[in-house]
Amino acid sequence: MPPAVVLVTGVSRWLGGALAAELAADPTIERVIGVDTVPPSPAVLRRLGRTEFVRADIRNPLIGKVIAAASVDTVVHMNISSTPAGSGGRTPMKELNVIGTMQLLAACQAAPSVQRFVLKSTSAVYGASSRDPAVFTEKMHARQVPSGGFAKDSVDIEGYVRSFGRRRPDVDIAVLRFTNFIGPRIDSLLTGFLRMPVVPTALGYDARVQLLHEDDALSVLTRATTGDFVGTVNVGGEGTLLLSQAIRRLGRVEVPIPTPALGSVGRISRRFGFVDYSPEQMRFLNFGRVVDTTVLRTDFGFTPRYSTTEALADYATTVPPVVSPGLVESTSSRLRAALGRVGDTAAAVGERLRPAPPAPGLRAVQDA
C-alpha cells in the first residue's frame, strides 16, 4: 500500500530536496512534508512542488508535534551531516546526527500513525582498514570499528534505529547503506576531493573506489519510500575503480604524500576551506571499500543504471580537466620518480646509520 503522508528530513540539501520533489509528483501520495533547520535554496524550493516545507530542528522534541498533527505514516531520515564544517563544528555535527536521530525516533515511537521508517545510511559503517575483506556484505561488521566522525555517528544511528525497531515491531524499517555519491549536481565529500586540481593521495596505497550515481541514489530512495522492502541493503554501482584511475580520468594531477603528512594536509585543507575530509576519510583514501550489492538486485529489486565507471564519466562532463590525460600520466610518473628517489636516499642514509650486528657468539642486549 503506498504511503499517504511522507515526512522527509534534510530537504535543503540536493538529494533530500530531489526526493521530496519526486514524491510530490506522485499523485497517489496525499502529502509530502519537508523538514530542515534552514530553508531550501530558491532552486531547490522551485523543485519541491507541492511539498510543504516546515522549518524545524529534529533535535527539538517539537518534531513530534509535526508528525502527530499531520498523521505521518512514512518517515525518511536524510538529515545526517557528514562534515563538521557543514554543521558548524564537530560538536554540533554530533548533536545533529545522534541527538537529532534519537529525538526523531522518540517522536516516531510515540506516533501510532507511523508505519514505515527509511534511513539513509552509509557504507562507512564498515570502516576502512588493512584487515578488510575484498567485499562487504550486509551481514558483516567493521574489522576496525570507526572511532569518530561521520562513520562513528552512522554506526550509532543504526544502533538506535535497531532499538526503535524492537520497541515498535509494527513499523517497517529499511536501512540503505550507500557508497560514495557522485554526479553532475550532487555535492559530496568525494566530488569536492576530486575537483581539486592537485589531488593528494597516500604514498604506497591505491584505494578501490565504488561509486553511485546521484540518479540511482534518488531512484533507490524513492523505491524504498514507496515500496515494502524491510531490512538492510548495500547500495552501490557495479564495478570499481582505483583512486589513481579516477584521478587520471578527470584530468587531475595525483601527488602521493607519506601517510603521516596526510594529517597535516587535511588540517590545512579544512582550515582554508578547500576540502573538509577527516581522518576517517583519509583512511578510506588509503584502503578503499567495496560492498556486495546482491541484495540490492535480488531482494530490493533494483539494478543501478550507471556502473562506477559510467557514473565517474558523467561527473567528468562537469569538471574541466586541468591537464590532458597524457600529461597527467607523465606528470604523475615524474612525481612518483622524484618521491622514489627521495625514498631511496632516505633508505641509503638509514642503512649507513644502522648499527653493526653483534659479534657471533655474543648475546645482544639492549638497555631499556
Phi, psi and omega per residue, in radians:
M1 nan 2.207 -3.100
P2 -1.178 2.675 3.140
P3 -1.192 2.684 3.105
A4 -1.722 -0.819 -3.138
V5 -2.243 2.097 -3.088
V6 -2.007 2.342 3.035
L7 -1.966 2.215 -3.129
V8 -2.058 2.139 3.064
T9 -1.573 2.678 3.093
G10 1.310 0.648 -3.065
V11 -1.376 -0.157 3.130
S12 -1.348 -0.248 3.046
R13 -1.532 2.857 -3.018
W14 -1.064 -0.856 -3.045
L15 -1.188 -0.720 3.109
G16 -1.121 -0.746 3.098
G17 -1.144 -0.673 3.120
A18 -1.138 -0.673 3.105
L19 -1.147 -0.796 3.124
A20 -1.044 -0.712 3.120
A21 -1.130 -0.691 3.128
E22 -1.132 -0.738 3.135
L23 -1.210 -0.642 3.137
A24 -1.157 -0.435 3.120
A25 -1.399 -0.129 3.133
D26 -1.534 1.994 -3.083
P27 -1.208 -0.272 -3.134
T28 -1.369 -0.243 3.114
I29 -1.651 2.168 -3.066
E30 -1.237 -0.853 -3.081
R31 -2.440 2.522 3.023
V32 -2.205 2.136 -3.118
I33 -1.969 2.154 3.107
G34 -1.823 2.300 -3.079
V35 -2.145 2.383 3.018
D36 -2.862 2.848 -3.133
T37 -1.408 -0.395 3.123
V38 -2.164 2.572 3.139
P39 -1.203 2.629 3.109
P40 -1.157 2.774 3.055
S41 -1.161 2.790 3.130
P42 -0.957 -0.655 -3.142
A43 -1.138 -0.788 3.116
V44 -1.172 -0.684 -3.116
L45 -1.081 -0.660 3.109
R46 -1.133 -0.581 -3.116
R47 -1.319 -0.405 -3.011
L48 -1.148 -0.341 3.088
G49 1.082 -2.193 -3.103
R50 -1.507 0.184 3.072
T51 -1.083 2.332 3.110
E52 -1.606 1.953 -3.118
F53 -1.511 2.295 3.083
V54 -2.137 2.103 3.115
R55 -1.452 1.821 -3.076
A56 -2.602 2.684 3.129
D57 -1.827 2.129 -3.106
I58 -1.206 -0.205 3.063
R59 -1.326 -0.228 -3.123
N60 -1.654 2.325 3.132
P61 -1.022 -0.239 3.128
L62 -1.108 -0.277 3.087
I63 -1.048 -0.474 3.100
G64 -1.115 -0.606 3.122
K65 -1.198 -0.621 3.099
V66 -1.102 -0.779 -3.129
I67 -1.165 -0.758 -3.099
A68 -1.216 -0.733 -3.084
A69 -1.150 -0.587 -3.109
A70 -1.622 -0.054 -3.083
S71 0.934 0.883 -3.128
V72 -1.140 2.319 3.095
D73 -1.896 -0.288 -3.140
T74 -2.364 2.235 3.129
V75 -2.071 2.246 3.067
V76 -2.001 1.970 -3.062
H77 -1.675 1.906 -3.129
M78 -2.191 -0.020 -3.081
N79 -1.485 1.173 3.133
I80 -2.159 2.097 -3.059
S81 -1.520 2.439 -3.132
S82 -1.846 -0.138 -3.121
T83 -2.325 2.403 3.077
P84 -1.060 -0.624 -3.107
A85 -1.107 -0.615 -3.132
G86 -1.269 -0.217 -3.095
S87 -2.028 -0.019 -3.129
G88 1.614 0.207 -3.140
G89 2.306 2.927 -3.084
R90 -1.142 -0.689 -3.125
T91 -1.139 -0.874 3.057
P92 -1.071 -0.583 3.118
M93 -1.095 -0.793 -3.140
K94 -1.167 -0.654 3.101
E95 -1.092 -0.775 3.141
L96 -1.123 -0.796 -3.064
N97 -1.239 -0.944 -2.997
V98 -1.515 -0.960 -3.124
I99 -1.137 -0.712 3.118
G100 -1.060 -0.732 3.107
T101 -1.144 -0.714 3.127
M102 -1.079 -0.734 3.120
Q103 -1.167 -0.691 3.129
L104 -1.138 -0.747 3.127
L105 -1.172 -0.630 3.084
A106 -1.110 -0.689 3.104
A107 -1.154 -0.694 3.115
C108 -1.166 -0.669 3.140
Q109 -1.110 -0.629 -3.108
A110 -1.431 -0.187 -3.095
A111 -1.759 1.913 3.139
P112 -1.158 -0.297 -3.116
S113 -1.283 -0.408 -3.088
V114 -1.236 2.154 -3.128
Q115 -2.111 -0.193 -3.098
R116 -2.600 2.444 3.128
F117 -2.349 2.195 -3.139
V118 -2.046 2.217 -3.134
L119 -1.956 2.174 2.994
K120 -1.482 1.741 3.140
S121 -1.815 -2.837 -3.037
T122 -2.554 2.655 3.059
S123 -1.268 -0.089 3.077
A124 -1.111 -0.282 3.104
V125 -1.121 -0.331 3.096
Y126 -1.392 -0.164 -3.132
G127 1.289 -2.991 3.097
A128 -2.678 2.036 -3.134
S129 -2.725 3.002 3.134
S130 -1.259 -0.206 -3.119
R131 -1.633 0.015 -3.060
D132 -1.163 2.591 3.008
P133 -1.248 2.938 3.141
A134 -1.098 -0.653 -3.100
V135 -2.437 2.340 3.082
F136 -1.627 2.304 2.966
T137 -1.764 2.953 -3.091
E138 -1.107 -0.403 -3.099
K139 -1.506 -0.128 -3.120
M140 -1.506 2.791 3.091
H141 -2.136 2.894 3.141
A142 -1.088 2.309 3.044
R143 -1.241 -0.525 3.041
Q144 -2.274 1.846 -3.028
V145 -1.079 2.274 3.111
P146 -0.973 2.363 -3.043
S147 -1.673 -0.181 -3.115
G148 -3.055 3.104 3.061
G149 1.287 -2.785 -3.061
F150 -1.013 -0.739 -3.119
A151 -1.103 -0.773 3.111
K152 -1.116 -0.730 3.088
D153 -1.044 -0.721 -3.118
S154 -1.154 -0.666 3.071
V155 -1.078 -0.784 3.124
D156 -1.112 -0.738 -3.120
I157 -1.080 -0.779 3.114
E158 -1.087 -0.626 3.091
G159 -1.107 -0.739 3.111
Y160 -1.146 -0.646 3.125
V161 -1.166 -0.688 3.093
R162 -1.117 -0.693 3.092
S163 -1.116 -0.697 3.085
F164 -1.069 -0.678 3.116
G165 -1.118 -0.586 3.096
R166 -1.254 -0.579 3.125
R167 -1.370 -0.529 3.124
R168 -2.180 1.302 -3.110
P169 -1.142 -0.233 3.117
D170 -1.381 -0.167 -3.132
V171 -1.628 2.240 3.058
D172 -1.381 2.247 -3.079
I173 -2.107 2.297 3.057
A174 -2.153 2.183 3.126
V175 -1.968 2.090 -3.074
L176 -1.887 1.978 3.141
R177 -1.690 1.694 -3.066
F178 -1.463 2.517 2.926
T179 -1.413 -2.969 -3.067
N180 -1.166 2.258 3.091
F181 -1.346 2.588 3.032
I182 -2.720 2.649 3.136
G183 2.839 3.015 -3.080
P184 -1.185 -0.440 -3.016
R185 -1.917 -0.518 -3.040
I186 -1.370 2.525 3.117
D187 -1.965 1.873 -3.117
S188 -2.168 3.027 3.110
L189 -1.027 -0.747 -3.077
L190 -1.223 -0.688 3.128
T191 -1.118 -0.685 3.080
G192 -1.120 -0.685 3.126
F193 -1.118 -0.751 -3.082
L194 -1.388 -0.162 3.064
R195 -1.427 -0.262 -3.139
M196 -1.127 2.340 -3.134
P197 -1.108 -0.639 3.083
V198 -2.046 2.027 -2.995
V199 -1.812 2.010 3.100
P200 -1.357 2.358 3.087
T201 -2.284 2.927 -3.118
A202 -1.405 2.183 -3.139
L203 -1.108 2.233 3.122
G204 1.574 0.004 3.139
Y205 -2.182 2.647 3.040
D206 -2.561 1.598 -2.991
A207 -1.187 2.560 2.981
R208 -1.476 2.310 -3.061
V209 -2.099 2.313 3.073
Q210 -2.066 2.177 -3.011
L211 -1.990 2.756 3.068
L212 -2.294 2.181 3.133
H213 -1.202 2.549 -3.106
E214 -1.016 -0.637 3.130
D215 -1.165 -0.676 3.083
D216 -1.182 -0.668 3.092
A217 -1.065 -0.732 3.127
L218 -1.145 -0.703 3.132
S219 -1.133 -0.704 3.129
V220 -1.142 -0.763 3.133
L221 -1.102 -0.707 3.126
T222 -1.129 -0.779 3.139
R223 -1.143 -0.685 3.130
A224 -1.150 -0.572 -3.122
T225 -1.300 -0.722 -3.048
T226 -1.683 -0.203 -3.100
G227 -1.628 -2.850 -3.074
D228 -2.172 0.311 3.135
F229 -1.157 2.388 3.100
V230 -2.244 2.279 3.110
G231 2.259 -2.834 -3.106
T232 -1.971 2.403 -3.116
V233 -2.456 2.372 2.989
N234 -1.388 2.388 -3.118
V235 -2.204 2.006 3.134
G236 -2.820 2.804 3.109
G237 -1.322 2.831 3.140
E238 -1.308 2.436 3.073
G239 1.474 3.005 3.140
T240 -2.413 2.878 3.012
L241 -2.308 2.620 2.946
L242 -1.331 2.564 -3.128
L243 -1.010 -0.672 3.122
S244 -1.115 -0.631 3.089
Q245 -1.132 -0.774 3.135
A246 -1.064 -0.737 -3.124
I247 -1.112 -0.781 -3.133
R248 -1.132 -0.721 -3.101
R249 -1.168 -0.387 3.096
L250 -1.613 0.045 3.119
G251 1.252 0.516 3.094
R252 -1.729 2.898 3.112
V253 -1.861 2.137 3.127
E254 -1.519 2.292 3.097
V255 -2.132 1.754 3.098
P256 -1.196 2.286 -3.106
I257 -2.189 2.419 3.061
P258 -0.932 2.449 -3.046
T259 -0.936 -0.748 3.127
P260 -1.041 -0.505 -3.112
A261 -1.420 -0.272 -3.124
L262 -1.110 -0.573 3.115
G263 -1.056 -0.745 3.115
S264 -1.160 -0.700 3.104
V265 -1.082 -0.742 3.126
G266 -1.092 -0.735 3.130
R267 -1.134 -0.724 3.116
I268 -1.124 -0.751 -3.136
S269 -1.071 -0.757 3.130
R270 -1.168 -0.682 -3.078
R271 -1.113 -0.707 -3.088
F272 -1.662 0.093 3.022
G273 1.318 0.387 3.111
F274 -1.296 -1.171 3.097
V275 -2.444 2.322 -3.090
D276 -1.734 1.320 3.112
Y277 -1.956 2.334 -2.988
S278 -1.632 3.091 3.093
P279 -1.003 -0.578 3.127
E280 -1.187 -0.642 3.080
Q281 -1.212 -0.573 3.095
M282 -1.189 -0.581 3.040
R283 -1.149 -0.638 3.073
F284 -1.095 -0.661 3.112
L285 -1.192 -0.387 3.063
N286 -1.353 -0.914 -2.915
F287 -1.906 -0.366 -3.113
G288 1.218 -3.080 -3.140
R289 -2.906 2.330 3.134
V290 -2.293 2.398 -3.122
V291 -2.054 2.673 3.081
D292 -1.468 2.332 -3.081
T293 -2.004 0.452 3.131
T294 -1.095 -0.763 3.141
V295 -1.086 -0.641 3.126
L296 -1.049 -0.749 -3.083
R297 -1.394 -0.640 -3.028
T298 -1.610 -1.029 -3.073
D299 -1.378 -0.792 -3.131
F300 -1.286 -0.555 3.077
G301 1.442 0.631 -3.128
F302 -2.417 2.347 3.044
T303 -2.079 2.083 -3.109
P304 -1.010 2.469 3.100
R305 -1.218 -0.609 -3.053
Y306 -1.847 2.313 2.948
S307 -1.389 3.052 3.100
T308 -1.018 -0.773 -3.139
T309 -1.127 -0.740 -3.121
E310 -1.212 -0.632 3.107
A311 -1.119 -0.736 3.111
L312 -1.126 -0.701 -3.135
A313 -1.115 -0.662 3.111
D314 -1.186 -0.684 3.073
Y315 -1.125 -0.607 -3.085
A316 -1.120 -0.408 3.136
T317 -1.153 -0.334 -3.127
T318 -1.837 0.052 -3.094
V319 -2.094 1.747 3.126
P320 -1.058 2.288 -3.128
P321 -1.165 2.515 3.091
V322 -1.320 -0.738 3.107
V323 -2.411 2.868 3.129
S324 -1.232 2.719 -3.125
P325 -0.947 -0.687 3.137
G326 -1.134 -0.694 3.134
L327 -1.235 -0.574 3.069
V328 -1.030 -0.814 -3.100
E329 -1.116 -0.762 -3.116
S330 -1.199 -0.689 3.122
T331 -1.135 -0.774 3.125
S332 -1.097 -0.663 3.135
S333 -1.123 -0.718 3.133
R334 -1.145 -0.720 3.112
L335 -1.094 -0.764 3.132
R336 -1.114 -0.685 3.132
A337 -1.133 -0.722 3.126
A338 -1.125 -0.772 3.111
L339 -1.138 -0.600 3.096
G340 -1.128 -0.691 3.117
R341 -1.139 -0.693 3.085
V342 -1.074 -0.744 3.131
G343 -1.130 -0.701 3.112
D344 -1.116 -0.699 3.134
T345 -1.131 -0.765 3.126
A346 -1.092 -0.681 3.132
A347 -1.164 -0.677 3.135
A348 -1.152 -0.742 3.112
V349 -1.108 -0.743 3.131
G350 -1.092 -0.622 3.138
E351 -1.177 -0.657 -3.137
R352 -1.228 -0.515 -3.124
L353 -1.525 -0.143 -3.108
R354 -1.139 2.334 -3.129
P355 -1.178 2.655 3.138
A356 -1.172 2.569 3.119
P357 -1.179 2.703 3.141
P358 -1.137 2.671 3.138
A359 -1.116 2.586 3.138
P360 -1.022 2.417 3.101
G361 1.544 -0.165 3.117
L362 -1.732 2.576 3.097
R363 -1.578 2.139 -3.130
A364 -1.399 2.137 -3.141
V365 -2.179 2.277 3.105
Q366 -1.866 2.470 3.040
D367 -1.194 2.525 3.134
A368 -1.245 nan nan
